[in-house]
Amino acid sequence: MLRHRIRGTRNLAAGLLVACAAAGSSANTLSNYFAQDDIPLVVEDWRAQHLDQVKAILTQAYWPAPYSRLLYRPFTSILISLEWKMGGGAPFSFKVVQVALYAASAIAVLILALELLPFWGALAAALFFAVHPVHVEAVALAVNQAEVIVGLISALAVAWYIARRREGLPGWSGAVGLGLATFVAAHFKETGLMLFGLLLAAEVLVIKDTAPGRWRLTRPVWLVQLLAVVLAVAIRSLIPMETTSGTFKAEAFYQSTALSRLETMLVVVPEWLRLHLWPATLQADYSPRVIDQATSWGGAQWLGLAIVIMILLLAFRLRSRAPVIAFGVAWVAIGLFPVSNVLIPTGITMAERTLFLSSIGAMLAVAAFGTEAIRTTAGRRKVVLQGVMGTGVIVIAALGASRSASRHRIWRSSLSMWSQTLVDAPDSYRAWVAFGTLVYRLESPERGIDAYRVALQLYDKSEGPILQLAEWYRQRSDCPEAIPLYRQVLTLRDFAPAMASVTGCLVWEGDYRGAKEMALRGLKTGYYSTVFHLWFRTALEAERAHAPMHTVRFPKGYGYLFDKPTPNAGVIQWGGRLLP
């Protein structure tokens, strides 16, 4: 009884230490504001601000209009609504919950590690997880609480399953509980579906059960897990979304095949390894020119493939002697599967927040490797190795906590985050676009335009930023700069708004023939028919009247194109007559 009491006291102290480490390393987020995706999904989404909008949350996509209606994370949206109500919309209430959830997830990792490793190894794994700098992005934003919650649920569910399997069997009631955990996690974020795979990996690699009826006895667990996955996917399929995949494609996956995506993601493998094991350098974006779409097989692909093969071979060789290492590697692979992009392309090539779940397995594998090294060392060398590793754990934990604390400061606002990203990743196309958008609205239109020009020099295959820059030029009546950009957009996509805007610019510049051709092209899209009819008629009459350039503008009351009076004395106000 005394031994159990000592063990319980020691575990409680370890839990408090891990929770304090997690809270301390992330405490700087408490003074931050809303940033990045928090703006559209918390500040601007009316559903987030009214608890009585649960029906809308459950029946609509996660991203609201005017953004592309994509993804389905109803429990995340409900949690955001609760936090908004709790703090009256103040960022601080969200930040407190974020830190609390992170501390709870670190304790959950400790609970899981105690089922797999000796006490000191488990404490090391949980401490490394608690201060891991790659978690900053997942903790810094309110909308990223989903990442933390999926990790929390997964760690607790797997720990409970391992404990119950060693004591007997979960039974049908336990199987239903685990199925409910998978279903709930999946409705916070899609990666929650990976709990099924994590439980299966625990059964295969951790549980020492050679009984012939093993799979028959555990069948309730797998049947209920399968049912939970099918139900979650079926419910998601009923939600109206703008694409069949439920998400947009990252720039690196435009017009890609599974093979080209594999080649691209093999380039990402060394970054995954670095960020899991030594995340001294961090950045908020990995878009082109940081990670580009691979067009052929080369040295980068061979390096990525070699890393994957070496890690898998190591795990396979140690699966019997050190099963926790193999389990940790399997956890990493399962956690990364949803963002591997090979089977289904997603909206990101890589993002640090998406490594939260996989980092649990990485820390288990690292701690298990150290534990195995100590176990296989004898005599005086063992004592020395224990001392070196103990010192190393303390030093690494301190470094991790310091790096995490300093990194949280850059998430104080969207402007501070993107400003720092330009320092961290000066070749990031998306960072220049985001920074340009912010400074155009908040500080200086000229700086915003300059930032966009840099972005388009880095990457010019995405029509959105090109169109935005053209619109800024058009709003300044600088159509000579805007027209080539509109035409560039139209080489990428037949986009009706671009056609409408360039038609207006062509009329303003006196190219009435070109305006008529573009208006007819716009009519074929089936959008903005009234606008294109009116522009065609306007261009036709201007051409017949030989109207000088810079004298024809869009008639009042028919849209946003040139609806401000111009200083030119010879302005012609064309009527709103439409073609029959």
N, C-alpha and C positions, 0 to 999 in steps of 0.2 A: 504493500500500500504506500509506503514511504517513497519507493521508487517511482510509482505512478504520479504521486503528488509532486515530486521534484521535476519529473518530466513535464507535467502539466504546467508548472510554474515557469520552467525554462522555455517552453513553447509560447506561453503567454508573453514573456519578456521579448522573445524573438519577434512575435507579431507586433508588439508595440514599437520595437526598433525599426522594423521594416515599414510600418505605417508612417512613422515620423520621418524616415528617410524619403519616402515618396512625397509626403506633404511638404517637407522642407525644400526638396529640389524643385517643386512646382509652385511654391507659395508666391513667387513673383507674378504669377498670372492673375492674382486677386486684384491688382491695381490696373489691369488692362481693360480696354474697351471692347466692343464688338468689332470684329474684323473679318475680312474676306467673305466666306460663304455664310457667316452669321448675318450679314446685312440682308441678303435676299430671303433667307430662310427663317430669320428670327425678327429682325427689325421691320422688314417690309411685308412679310407674309401675314395677312389678316387672320389666318387660321391659328397661328402661333399665339395670338394675343387674346383669344377668346376660348375659354374651356367648353363653351356650348357648341363648338364647331367639330366635335368628335366625329360626327357623321361624315362631314366633308373630308376629314383626315383619313377616315377608313375607306372612303370610296374614290379618292383622288390620288394622283401621283404625288410623290414627295416634293418635286420641284413645281412651284406654282407658275401660272401665267404672270408676266409675259415671257418668262423663260420657257425653254422646251420642257414640256411636261414628261418627266422621266423619273425612273426609280420608284420604289414603294417601301417606305420605312415608317409605318404609322405609329409604332410605339415610340420611336424617336421624336416624332412631331408631338405626340401627346405629352411626353416628358418635357419638351420645350414649353408647351402651354402651361404645364404645372409650375415650372420654374418662373415663367413670366408672371403668373398670378401671385406666386409666393413673394417675389421681389418687386412687383409693380413695373416690370420691364427693365429694372436696373441691371447692368452687367454683373455687379457683384454677386447677386443671388445665383447666377449661372456659374460663376467662377468657384464659389464655395462648393457647389454640387460637383463640379468637375474635379476639384482636388479631393473631395471625399470619395468619389468613385475610383479615382486613381489609387488612393491609399487602400481602399477595399480590394481592388484588383491585385495589388502587391501582396496583401495578406492571403488572398486566394491562391496566388502562386506559391507562397510559403506552405500552405496547407497541401497543395499538390506535391510539392517537392518533398515534404516530410513523409509522404506515402512511398516515395521512390528512392530517397537518398538518406544517408546518415545525417544527424542533426546539423553538423557544421557545413556539410555540403549543401543541405537544403537552405540554410541561412544565407550562404554565399549566393546561391541561385536567386533567391528572393531579393537580396540587397542589390545585386546587379540589375535585376529587373526594375526595382523601385527607383533607381537613379539613372536609368538608361536615357541618354539624350535623344535617341530616335523617337522617344515617346512624346516629345514636347509638342509636336504638331497635333497629335491626337488629344492632348490635354488642353491645349491653348484655345481651341474653338469649341463653342457650345454644341455645334452640330456634329462634332467628332466624338461626342460622348458615346455614340453608338459603337465606335471602335473599342472603347474601354469596357463597355457593358458586355459586348460579345466575348472579350477576353476574360472578364470576370466570370460570366456564366460558364464558359468552356472549362476554365481551370477548376471551378468547384464541381461541375458535373463529372469530369474525368476523375478527379480525386475521390468523389463519392463512389463512382463505379468501381474503381480499383479496390477501395476498402471493402465494399460489399462483396465483390467477387472473391476476395481472400477469406471472407467470413462465411460465404455460402453463395447464394445467387440473389440478384436483385428481385426476382419474381415479377409478376405482372404489375403490381403496384409501383415497384421501382422502375420498371420499364416505361410505364405511363409517365412517371415523373421526369425521366430522362427525355422522353419524347416531347413533353411539354417544354422542357428547357430548350430543345432544338427549335421548336416552333416559335417560342418567344424570342430567342436570339435572332432568328431569321427575320423577324419583323422589326427588329432594331436595325439590322443591316444584313445584306444577303450572305455575308461571310459566316453568319450563324449556322448556316446549313452544314458547314464543315465539322460541326460537333459530331455528326454521324461518323465521319472518317476518323476523328480523333479517338472516339470510343473504340472503333474497330482496331485502330493501331495499338491502343492499350491492351486490348484482348489478345492480339497476336504477339506483341513484343514484350509485354510486362507480366501478364498473368501466367504463372507456371501451372498449367493444367494440361496434362496429357491424357485425360480420360477420353475414352472413345465416344462418349455421348456429349462431348463439350459443346458442340454447335447446336445440338438439339436442345440442351438445357438452357442455353442463352438465346434461343430463338425468339422469345418474346421481346427482348431488347431490340433486335434487328428488325423485327416486323413493325414495331411501334415507331422506330426511327424512320423506317421507310415511309410509313404512313404520314409522319410529321413533315417529311420533306415533300411528299406528293401534295399534301394539303397546302403547304406554304407556296409552292410553285403554282398550284391551281388558283389560289386566291389572287396571287400576283397577276396571273394571266387575264383575270377579269377586269383589271384596272385599266382604263383608257390611257394609252401612252402614245407618244409621237413616233416611236420606232418599235419594231417588233422585238428587238433585243432589249428594249427598256433603258438604253443608255446611248450616248453619242460615242463616236470614235475619236481617239486621240489623233493628232496630226501624223504621228509616226505609223498609223495603221490605215491611212487613206488608201483605198484601192489595193488592199493587201490580201495576200493568201495566207493560209496556215503556215506554209513553209517560210514565207518572208517574215511573218510575225515571230516564228521560232528563231530565225536568224537575228532579229532585232532584240528579242528577249535574252538571248545568250550573251549579248553585249551588256545587259543589265546585271547578269549573275555576279560579276566581281563587285559591283556596287552593292548588291544585296549582302554579299559576304562582309564587305567593309562596314556597312551600316549596322549589321548585327553585332560585329565583334569589336570595332574600333571607330565609333561615329564621331571622331573629333571634328570633322568637317561636315556641316549640314547646309542644306539649302531648301527653299520652299518650292522649287520648281525644277523639273527635269524634262522640259519640252525641247523641241528643236531650238537650237543647235547644241544643246547639251546631250540629248539622245536623239539621233536621227533614225529614220527608217533604213534598215539594212537592205542593200540591193544585191549583195553577193556574199559568198562565204569567204571569210578571211581569217587573219590572225586573232581578231577579237572573238570570233565565234569559236575558234579552237581553244582559246583560253577559257571561255565560259564553259564549254563542254568538258574540258579537263577538270575544272573545279567541281562540277557536278559529279563526274565519274569518281574522282578521288574521295569525295565526301561519302558517296553511296557505298564505295568499296570499303571504306573505313567502318561505316556503320554495319555493313554486312559481316565483316570479319569479327566485330566485337559484339554481335547480337546475342551471343550466348554468355560470354564472359562479363560484358558490361551492357546489359539490355537497355539501360536508361539512355545511353548515348544513342543507340539505334532509335529508341523511341523519340528522343529529342530531335533527331534529324528528320524522322517521319513527320513529327509535328510541324517542323519548319516547312517541309514540302507541302503538307496539307494546307497550312495557313497561307502559303503563297499561291496555291492553285487558283483561287478566284481572280487574282490579279496577274496571272501568268500571261494572259492575252493570247495564248496560242489557239485554243478552241473558240473562245468568244472574245473579240476585241472590246476593250472598255475605253473610258474617257481619259485614262491616264496611262502613260508608259511606266512610270514609277512615281510613287509618292511615299514620303516617310511615314505618314499616318497609317498606311496600309500594312506596315510591318509590325504593328502592335501585337496581333495574334501570333504571328510566327516567332516573334522575339521570345515568347514564353518557352517554346521548344529549344531555341538557341541557348538560352540561359540554363535550361536543364542539362543540355548536352555539355556545355562548358563546365558546369559544376560537377557533372558525372565524370568528365574526363579527368579533372583534378582529383576527385575522390579515388578513381581507379589508379591514378599514378601513385598516390600515397599508399593505397592498399598493396600494391605490387612492389613497394620498396621496403627493404628490411634494415634493421639495425640503426646505427647512428645516422645514416643517410635519411632515414624516414623522419627522424626528429628534425633534421635540418630542413628537409622538404616541407614539413608541416609549418615550420616557422616562416619559411620564405613565402609559402602560399598564403598563410594567414596575413602576413604583412602586405602581400600583393592585393588581397581582397580589400583591405582597409584603404590602401592607396587608390585602387581603381574606383572604389565606391566614392571616395572623396572627390576624385577627378570627375566622375560622372555627375555627381550632385552639383558641383561647381559649373560644369558645362551646361547642364540642364537649366540651372537657375539663371545663368546669363542669357541663354537662348530664349527663355520666356519673355525677356524684355523686348525683343524685336517684334513680338506679336501684340504690342500695345495698341496698334491700329493698323489698318490696311496700308496706309501710307508708309509707316515705319517698316512694316514687313516687306513691302515691295522695294523700298529704298535699300534695305539690307540685302535683298535677293540680287539686286544689280551688282552689289559688291561680291556676294558669294558666287554668283553665276552670271558674269557679264555677257556671256553668249546666249543667255536664255531669251528666246524670242518672246515667249509669253510674259516674262517679267517686264520687258520693255513695253509691251502692249498694256499690261495692267497698270504700270507706273504712269504711262502716258495718259490713260483714261482718268486716273485720279488727279494728276496735276492739271489737266485741262479743265476739270470741273472745279477744283479747289483753289488753284494758285494762278496758273498762267497757261492760256491756250497755246501760246507759242512754244512753251516747253513741252506741252502734250503732243503737239504736232511733230516736234523734233524727235521725241521718243518713239513715236509711231514710225517715222522714217527710218530710224535705226532698226526697229523691229522688222520692217519689211525688207531691209537689206539682209537681215539674217535669215528670214523665211518668208516667201511670198506665195505660198500655196493654199492659204486659208482666206476665204473671201470676206469673213466678218471684219477683221481689222482693216483690210483694204477699203471696204465699203465705208467704214467709220471715218477713215482719213479723208476719203472723197467727200463725205457729207460735211466734214468740218470746213474743207475748202469751199464747197458750194455755199455754205452759210455765210461765208465771207465774200461771196460773189466772185470767187477766184476759180471760174470754170476752166480756164486753160490747164490748171493743175488737177482739177477734179476729173475731167473727161477721160484722160488716159487711165486713171485708177478705176473708174466705172467700167471701162472696156476690159480692163484686166480681170475684174470680178466676173464679167460675163463670159470670159474665156474659161473660167472655172465652173460656172453654173448659170443657167438661165434664171436669173433672180429678178422677179418683177419690181421690187423696190429700186434696185439698181437701174433697171430700164426706165422707170418713171423719172428718177432723178437725172439721169444722163439726157433724157429727152428734154427736160427743162433747161439743162445747161446748153444743149445744142441750139435750142430756140434763142436763148439769151445771147449766144455768140453769133447768131445770124445764120447758122447752118440749118436752114429750114428743110432742105431735102433729107439730110441725115436725121433730123428730128422726126419727119414723117415715117421714114423707114423704121426707126426705133419704136415709134408708137404702134405701128402695125405688128412689129415683132412682139411688143408687150401685149397686144390684144390676143395673141395666140396662147399666152400663158393662162388665160382665164381669170386673172386677178386684175383689180383696179381698172375694170373696163371703162367706167365713167371717166377716170383720169386720162386714160389713153385715147378715148374718143375725143375728149376736149383738147388734148395736146395736138392730135392730128388736125383737127379743125383750125386750131390756133396757128399751127405752122403753115397750113395751106393758105389761110387768109393773109398771113404775114408775108409769105412768098409772093402772092399776087399783088400785094400793096408795095412790094420792094421795101419793106420796113428795114431801117438801118439796124445794125447789131446794137445790143444793149438798150433796145427800146421795147422789147416784148417780154412781159413777165406773166407768171401764172395768175389767172383771174382770182380775185378775192373770193373766199368762201369755198374753194375747191381743193384745199389741202395745204400742205406745208411748204410747197415748192415756191420760192420767191414771192411769198405773200406779204413781204414788207415793202412799203413804197421805196422807190429808188430816187436818188437825187437828180437823175437825168431829166432835162426839161422836155424832151421829146418822147416820153413814155407813152406807149399805146396800150390802152386797157381793152383787151379783147373780151367780147361777150361770152356768155356761157352756153352758146348754142351747140347742140350735140348733133352728130351724124345720125340720120334716121336708121 
